[in-house]
């Protein structure tokens, strides 16, 4: 199958979405410099994003109206909104309190391999020997990069890495689910619905466990919260959904390869973070593994 103009649009849109998503970790780390906790900055993110999704949900309420949607489909939207942008975001924000942004993106980059594993477990899609080897390679890269961080930062890095891994698992689950729900609802309506669900979950979470006064933060925290909401949440969430629709969730893994690289660059510029040579090697191993998985997956798709 030749690469069509539509595929190229999907690739460009996906790259832009991934780069914007990558900026989130950097902005969250900047916000932590102003004595704000994970759930508070997550709440600000969702508060600023919520009106956008409500408006978009209303505007696109008739999208794909000709497709018959069952009540169970709406239940799945609630489920994937809960795990995909609420749980995944919360785990990610908590993990970032313990490890640096560049390492967070390397660990989070495991999600394409997790998509393949989930597709195998739930959708019975076969995994080839090359894919198994490539998946193993990505996890070796994570161990290399992460073990060196533990030696530098101490045992707290284990806790941070664990939360980021949970974020990768929940986000991978969202991608698998969105692959078959997006055609039913349409890109805009599905994304808006899923994000509204996650916003409500964050609001409930904050109201139950947090007694921090929402108006006691410095102005920099609110600015960063707004930037995270618009440029690292609203815009990329639609770009990623559109890209998945155009090039499929499996081929999207190729585009996602830009993620760790862009985060490392942004973290170096804005946070003065540096990776050791061993961590850079581990990141390279992870990226090579993901590209091998994606290339093989795309080859199988083309042959079909």
N, C-alpha and C positions, 0 to 999 in steps of 0.2 A: 504494500500500500504506500503510495507516494505521499509525501508531506504536502497537504493542501494549504491554501491561504488561511482557511479556518483553523488548521492546526497551528500555524505560525502565530495567529492571533492568540490562540490558547496558551502557547508557550510564553509569549511576551507578557500577557496578562498574569500568568502564573508567576513569572520572575518578579514582576512588580509587586504582586501580593506577598510573595515570600520575603522580599527585601523590607517591605513595610512591617510585616509581622516580626522580622528580626530586630527592628528598631525598638520593639516593645521592651525586651529585656534590658536594653541600655537605659531607656527612660525610667523603668521601674527601679533600677539600681541608683539612678540619679535621685529619684524621689526618696529613697531610703536614707539619703544624706540629710534629710530634713525631719528625721524622727517620726516617720509615719510607718504603721505596721502593714502587713500584707493585705488583710481584709479591708482596711480603710482605703488603700490606693485602688484595690479591686472595686470597691464600692464607687469611688469617684469615676473610675473608668466606665462602669455600667450606667451610672447616673447620667453622664454626659452622652453616652451612646444610645440610651433608651429612647429618647424622642425621635432620633433618626429612624430607628427600626419600627416604631409605631407608625410614623408617617409613611414609610416604605410599604409596610404591611397593608395599610389602608389603600394606597395608590395602586398596588398590585393585587388587590383582593380578588380580582376576576381573572388573574393569570391562570392559564390551563383549566379554565372553567369547564371545558368540554370533557376533561378527564374525570372519571368517577372516583372520588376519594372516599375510602371507608373510614369509619370511626377509629379503627385500629391504626390507620396511617397517621392520624393525629396523635394517637397515643405514642407512636414511635417518634414523632417529632418532639414531643415532650421529653421522652427518654433521652434522645440524642442531644437535645438542647441542654438537658441536665448534665450529661457526662461530657459533652463535647466542648462547651464553652464555659460552663460553671465549674465542674470538678477539675477539668484540665487546666483552666486558668488559675484556680485556687492552688492546686498542687504546684504549678509553675511559680506563682508569686511567693509561696512559702519557701520553695527550694532556692529561689534567688536570694533569700536572706542569708543563706549559708555558703553559696558558691558564686563564682564570678560569671558574668553574662556570657562570655565566650565559651566556657565549659558547659554552661546550661544548654546552649544551642547544639553542641556536639552530642550531648546525651539525648536531647529531644529529637535529634535527627534519626534516632532509631525507629521512628514511627513508620517509615515506609516498609521496613522489614516486618514490623508488627502487623501492618495491613495485610501483607502476604500470608502471615501465619494465621490471622483471624479469618481471612478468606478460605484458607485451607480447612480450618476447624469448623467454621459455620456454613460455608458455601461449598465445601468439598472440592475446591479448586486444587489441582495437583501442584506439587512443588518439585522442580527438577533438581538433579544433583548439583548443577552449577549454582542454582539459587540457594541450596543448602550451604554450599561452600562460601558463597558470597555473604549470606547472613552470618555465618560463623566468623567471617573476616571482620564484619562491622562490630561484632561484640568484642573481638580481640582488640580492635582499635579503641573501643570505649574503655576497656580494662587498662590499656597502656596509658591513655590520657588521664583517666581518673585516678589511677594508683599514684601517679606522680603528684597530683593535686593533694591527695591525702598526706603524702610525705611533707608537702609544703604547708598546708593549711590545718592539718590535724584531723581528728576523728569526726568533727562536725561536717566535714565534706561528705561523709557517708550518708548522713541524714539528708543533706541537700540533694545529693545524687539520687537517693531513694524517692524523694518527692518529685523530682524532675522525671524519673522513670515512670512513676504513676501518671504524670501528666502526658507522657508519650503514649502510654497504653490507652488512656481514656480518649485522647485525640485521635488515635488510630481507629478506635471503635466508632467515633463520629464519622470519620472519612468512609469507612466501610458502609455504614448506614446511609450516609448522604448519597452514595453512589446510586442507590436504587430509589431513594425518595425524591431526589431533585427532579427527575423526569415527570413525576406525578404532580408536584406542586409548582414547578418552575423555579429557577435559580433565585430570583428576588424574593418571592413569597416564602420559600422554604428557609432561606437564610434569615429573613426577618423574623419568622415564627420561632426558629430555633434560638435566635439571639434574645428575643423577648422572654422566652422561657428561662434562659440563663440569667438574664438581668433580674427577673423576679426571684430566682433562687438566691442570688447574691443579696438582694434587699432583705429577704427573710433571714438569711444567715447573719447578716450584720445586726439586724434588730434583735436577734436572740442572744448572741454571744458578746457583742461589743458595746461598751458604755462610753466610748470616746466621743467627744463633742465634734460633730462634723465641721463646725465653723471655727475650730481652734488651730487649724493648720496655717502655715505660711503661704503667701500667695504663689510661691514657686510650685508648691504641691498641687494647687488647683490648675495651674497652667500645664504641668506635666500630666495631670489626670485628663485634661481636655485633649492634649496631643495624643496620649495613649488611646483615648476613646475614638477619636476621629481617624488619625493616620495609622494607628497600629491595631485597630479593631474594626470599625465600620467599613472603611474603604477596602482593606485587604480581605475581609470576610466575604465580600461580594466578588472580589477578583478571584479568590481561590475557588469559590463555588462555580463561577463561570468557566474557569480553566478546567476544572474537573469534568464539567459537562462537555467541553469541547474536545479534550484529549484523554479522558478517562482517569480514574483514581490511580491506576497502575502506572500509566505514563507520566502522571503528575509527579511521581517520585523522582523522575529525571530532573524536572524543573527545580524540585526542592533541594537539589545539590548545591544551589547558590546560598542556602540558608546559613550554614556554619561559617562560610567564607565572609559573607556580608556582616554577620554579627561580630566576628573577630576584628574586622576592619573598623566597624562603628565603635566597638568597645575600646579599641586602641586609640581612636581619635577623641572620644568623649569621656572615657573613664580611665585612660592611661593604663589599661590592662595589657598584660603581655602573657603569652603562652611560652612555656619552655620548649626546647627543641623536641623533647620526648612527647609533649602534648601535641605539638604541631604534627609530629609523625603519626600519633594516634588519630588525629583529626583526618589526616590524609588517608589512612587505612580505612576509616569509617566511610569517607566519601567514595573511595574506590569500590568498596563493598556494595554501597547503595547503587552506584552506577552499573555495576555488574548485574545486580538483581534487576534493575530497571531495563537495561539493555536486553537481557534475556526475556523478560516479560514482554517487551515491545516486539521482539522478534517472533515470539509465539503468537502474539496478537496479529501481526502482519501476515503470518502464514495462514491464519484462520481466514 
